[in-house]
Amino acid sequence: MAETAIEFVDVVKRYGDATAVDRINFSIGKGELVTFLGPSGCGKTTSLRLIAGLELPSEGQVKIAGRDVSRDPASERNVGMVFQSYALFPHMSVLDNVSYGPTIRGVSKADARDQARAILDQVGLGGLEARLPSELSGGQQQRVAVARAIVQQPDVLLFDEPLSNVDAKLRRKVRAEIRDLQQRFGLTAVYVTHDQEEALAVSDRIVVMKMGQIAQIGTPSELYEQPSSAFVADFIGDANLIEGRVAAGTFSAAHLSLPVDAADGAHTATIRPERITLAAGGAAIISSASYLGSRMEYVVQDEDLEFLVSRPISEPRLAAGDAVDLQIDPADLILVQ
């Protein structure tokens, strides 16, 4: 098992009568990238700030590299942080921005610059040392911010919504660069985002939060394919939530009838849109059909249930008003809380 880099033990954070983080427990292994994901106000940014030392817990322990840092200020934690705004010094060159941290920690200016040049080469910014931040692209500024954090050899590197200021078309490239740098340097990283696709793309594991508590922790594939609750299923990607009943090992809802391993009674099930196949001539009706370039997206009405269905563009196209049969593999139907 990987060495533990970060641990929360019964951590609570209150602001007056409001509880932002409600007795959460988790651990992050050394070299792991873990993302906190959830809607606004769920506690993800507060959790990040508790690791950074920008907030102190009301109860519980925060441990970094096995040491209880719960009452330690940010200056006494070996933590690097990449902010939403990058927080680069606009009047300083790239080299001066990156060498600033080691210099204020007592490293000689010459040695600090040597360390900064080495890191800049490794993040692909060699040759740009003399430029000002304003002369760089958004992706390059992001790498300067990461280099400035890495040069201090932190125990943990924190990313607070790092792609919020990056153009939508650049996000895929920049998030891949962040993941590559994290893996290349073997960094323990904690990443906060509200973007589900971003979280799925960069994370070893994801902590899904809801109202200050942990809804589920898992790998991207575990959360997407085996959500533990309707909230997680609905929050991670698109999901059809179906209210039905189980009787004698069969889940029934509208015209669906699928075998399941569950107790008799009312249940909520989820099925991903791309897991549903449509065949012509059934009892359900397509109420809308949308062309999305790489796929067709259908809204299908089956009695009082509405299904979102995503199919490859290579399949024969259907149209609004067509009668269809919803075909679902029982293995793809997940019962949730």
C-alpha positions in Angstrom: 0.0 0.0 0.0 1.3 3.5 -0.9 2.6 5.7 1.9 0.0 8.0 3.2 0.6 11.7 2.3 -2.5 13.3 3.6 -5.1 12.2 6.1 -8.3 13.7 7.5 -9.5 12.3 10.8 -13.1 13.3 11.8 -12.5 16.8 10.4 -15.2 19.4 11.0 -15.1 23.1 9.9 -17.7 25.5 11.1 -18.3 29.2 10.4 -20.5 30.3 13.2 -23.7 28.2 13.0 -22.9 26.9 9.4 -21.0 23.7 9.0 -18.9 23.7 5.8 -17.2 20.3 6.4 -19.0 17.8 8.5 -16.8 15.1 10.1 -15.1 13.7 7.0 -12.4 11.0 6.9 -10.1 10.1 4.0 -6.5 9.4 3.2 -4.4 10.2 0.1 -1.4 8.1 -0.9 2.0 9.5 -1.8 2.1 10.3 -5.6 -1.6 10.2 -6.0 -3.8 12.9 -7.6 -7.1 13.1 -5.9 -9.9 15.5 -6.9 -12.5 17.1 -4.7 -15.7 17.4 -6.9 -19.1 18.7 -6.1 -21.6 21.5 -6.5 -21.0 25.0 -5.2 -21.1 25.1 -1.4 -20.4 21.3 -0.9 -17.1 21.9 1.1 -14.5 21.0 -1.5 -12.7 24.3 -1.5 -12.8 24.4 2.3 -11.2 21.0 2.4 -8.4 22.2 0.2 -7.9 25.3 2.4 -7.7 23.0 5.4 -4.8 21.1 3.8 -3.1 24.4 2.8 -3.4 25.8 6.3 -5.5 28.7 5.1 -8.2 27.4 7.4 -7.9 25.5 10.7 -10.3 22.7 11.6 -13.0 23.3 14.3 -12.6 19.6 15.2 -10.5 16.6 14.1 -7.0 16.2 12.7 -5.3 17.1 9.4 -2.1 15.1 8.8 0.5 15.7 6.2 3.3 13.1 5.7 2.2 11.5 9.0 2.5 14.8 11.0 -0.5 16.4 12.7 -0.6 19.9 11.2 -4.1 20.8 12.4 -2.9 23.9 14.3 0.0 24.8 12.1 -0.2 28.0 9.9 0.3 27.8 6.1 3.9 29.0 6.4 4.8 25.9 8.5 3.4 23.4 6.0 5.4 22.2 3.0 2.5 22.7 0.6 2.5 24.3 -2.8 -0.6 25.9 -4.3 -1.7 26.8 -7.8 -4.4 29.4 -7.7 -7.3 30.1 -10.1 -5.6 33.3 -11.1 -2.1 31.8 -11.2 -1.0 34.8 -8.9 2.1 35.4 -11.0 4.0 38.6 -10.4 3.2 40.7 -13.5 6.4 42.8 -13.3 8.7 39.9 -12.9 10.1 37.6 -15.6 9.3 34.0 -15.8 12.7 33.1 -14.2 12.2 35.6 -11.4 8.7 34.3 -10.7 9.9 30.7 -10.4 13.0 31.5 -8.4 11.2 33.8 -6.0 10.1 31.0 -3.6 13.6 29.5 -3.0 15.1 33.0 -2.6 12.8 34.0 0.2 13.5 30.7 1.9 17.2 31.6 2.1 18.6 30.0 -1.1 21.2 32.2 -2.8 20.0 34.1 -5.8 22.3 32.2 -8.1 21.3 28.8 -6.8 17.6 29.7 -6.9 17.9 30.7 -10.5 19.7 27.5 -11.4 16.9 25.5 -9.7 14.3 27.6 -11.5 16.0 27.0 -14.9 16.1 23.3 -14.4 12.4 23.1 -13.5 11.4 25.4 -16.4 13.3 23.1 -18.8 11.4 20.1 -17.4 8.0 21.8 -17.9 8.8 22.8 -21.4 9.4 26.5 -20.8 13.2 26.6 -21.4 14.0 29.7 -23.5 11.1 31.7 -22.1 12.9 32.7 -18.9 13.1 36.5 -19.8 9.4 36.9 -20.8 6.8 38.6 -18.6 3.6 36.7 -17.7 1.6 39.0 -20.1 3.7 37.7 -23.0 2.7 34.1 -22.4 -0.4 32.1 -23.4 -2.8 30.9 -20.8 -1.3 27.4 -20.9 2.2 28.7 -20.5 1.2 30.8 -17.5 -0.3 27.7 -16.0 3.0 25.9 -16.4 4.9 28.8 -14.8 2.5 28.6 -11.8 3.1 24.8 -11.5 6.9 25.3 -11.9 6.9 27.9 -9.2 5.2 25.5 -6.8 7.3 22.4 -7.8 10.6 24.2 -7.4 10.0 24.3 -3.6 9.7 20.5 -3.5 6.4 20.5 -1.6 5.0 17.5 0.2 1.7 18.3 -1.5 0.7 20.3 -4.5 -2.8 21.9 -4.4 -4.8 23.0 -7.5 -7.7 25.3 -6.9 -9.9 25.4 -10.0 -6.8 25.6 -12.1 -8.5 25.7 -15.5 -11.2 28.3 -14.7 -9.2 31.0 -16.6 -8.2 28.8 -19.5 -10.1 29.1 -22.8 -12.4 26.1 -23.3 -10.5 24.9 -26.4 -7.3 24.8 -24.4 -8.6 22.9 -21.4 -8.1 19.5 -22.8 -4.4 20.2 -23.6 -3.7 22.0 -20.3 -5.3 19.4 -18.1 -3.2 16.7 -19.9 -0.1 18.8 -19.2 -1.0 19.0 -15.5 -1.5 15.3 -15.3 1.8 14.6 -17.1 3.7 16.9 -14.8 2.2 15.4 -11.7 3.1 11.9 -12.8 6.5 12.8 -14.1 7.5 14.4 -10.8 5.7 11.9 -8.7 3.8 14.6 -6.9 1.0 14.2 -4.4 -1.7 16.5 -5.7 -5.1 17.6 -4.6 -7.3 19.1 -7.2 -10.5 21.0 -6.8 -13.0 21.5 -9.7 -16.7 21.6 -10.3 -16.2 20.2 -13.9 -17.0 16.4 -14.0 -15.2 15.8 -17.2 -12.0 17.5 -15.9 -12.1 15.4 -12.8 -12.6 12.1 -14.7 -9.7 13.0 -17.0 -7.0 13.9 -14.4 -7.7 11.9 -11.3 -6.5 8.7 -9.7 -9.4 9.0 -7.4 -12.3 11.4 -6.9 -13.9 12.5 -3.6 -17.5 13.5 -4.5 -18.9 15.9 -1.8 -22.4 16.9 -0.9 -23.4 19.4 1.8 -20.1 19.1 3.6 -20.0 15.3 3.6 -18.4 12.7 1.4 -20.9 11.1 -0.9 -18.5 8.6 -2.4 -14.8 8.1 -3.0 -13.5 6.0 -6.0 -11.6 5.9 -9.2 -13.2 7.7 -12.2 -14.4 4.4 -13.6 -15.9 3.2 -10.3 -17.8 6.5 -9.8 -19.1 6.5 -13.4 -19.9 2.8 -13.7 -20.9 2.0 -10.0 -22.3 5.1 -8.4 -23.5 4.4 -4.8 -26.3 7.0 -4.9 -28.7 8.8 -7.2 -26.8 12.0 -6.3 -23.4 10.6 -7.5 -24.9 9.0 -10.6 -26.6 12.3 -11.6 -23.6 14.5 -10.8 -20.9 12.4 -12.6 -21.9 12.7 -16.3 -25.4 12.1 -17.6 -27.6 9.5 -16.0 -31.2 8.3 -16.3 -32.7 7.9 -12.9 -35.7 5.4 -12.9 -38.2 4.9 -10.2 -39.5 1.3 -10.2 -40.3 -1.8 -8.2 -38.6 -5.1 -7.6 -40.7 -8.2 -7.3 -39.3 -11.8 -7.3 -35.9 -10.6 -8.6 -37.3 -8.4 -11.4 -37.1 -4.6 -11.7 -40.1 -3.2 -13.5 -40.7 0.4 -14.7 -43.0 1.3 -17.6 -42.2 -1.3 -20.3 -38.8 -2.3 -18.7 -38.5 -5.6 -17.0 -35.0 -6.6 -16.0 -33.5 -9.2 -13.6 -31.8 -7.7 -10.5 -30.4 -9.0 -7.2 -32.4 -6.9 -4.7 -35.1 -7.2 -2.1 -38.7 -6.7 -3.1 -40.1 -3.1 -3.0 -39.6 0.4 -4.4 -36.1 1.1 -5.8 -34.3 3.8 -7.8 -32.1 2.6 -10.7 -29.7 4.4 -13.0 -28.6 3.7 -16.5 -26.1 5.7 -18.6 -27.5 7.2 -21.9 -24.8 5.4 -24.0 -25.8 2.0 -22.5 -29.3 2.1 -24.0 -29.8 0.6 -27.5 -32.8 1.6 -29.6 -34.6 -0.8 -31.9 -37.4 0.2 -34.2 -41.0 -0.7 -33.5 -41.5 -0.7 -29.8 -43.9 0.9 -27.3 -41.7 4.0 -26.5 -41.7 7.2 -28.6 -38.8 9.5 -29.5 -39.8 13.0 -28.5 -36.7 14.7 -29.8 -33.6 13.8 -31.8 -30.4 16.0 -31.7 -27.4 15.8 -34.0 -24.2 16.5 -31.9 -21.5 15.7 -34.4 -20.0 12.6 -33.0 -23.3 11.2 -31.7 -27.1 11.4 -31.8 -28.9 12.3 -28.7 -32.5 11.2 -28.2 -35.1 11.9 -25.6 -37.4 8.9 -25.4 -40.8 8.8 -23.7 -41.9 5.4 -22.3 -45.2 5.9 -20.5 -44.5 8.4 -17.7 -40.7 7.8 -17.9 -38.3 9.9 -20.0 -35.0 8.5 -21.1 -31.9 10.3 -22.5 -30.2 8.0 -25.0 -26.9 8.6 -26.7 -26.0 6.6 -29.8 -22.9 6.7 -32.2 -23.4 8.7 -35.4 -22.5 5.6 -37.4 -25.9 3.9 -36.4 -29.0 4.5 -38.6 -30.6 7.7 -37.5 -34.0 7.9 -35.9 -36.4 10.8 -35.8 -38.8 12.4 -33.5 -42.1 10.5 -33.5 -40.5 7.1 -34.2 -41.7 4.2 -32.1 -38.8 2.4 -30.5 -37.9 -0.4 -28.1 -35.5 0.4 -25.3 -32.9 -2.4 -25.0 -30.8 -2.5 -21.8 -28.3 -5.1 -20.7 -29.2 -6.0 -17.0 -25.6 -5.6 -16.1 -25.8 -1.9 -17.0 -28.7 -1.2 -14.7 -27.5 -0.1 -11.3 -29.7 0.2 -8.2 -28.8 3.2 -6.1 -29.8 4.8 -2.8 
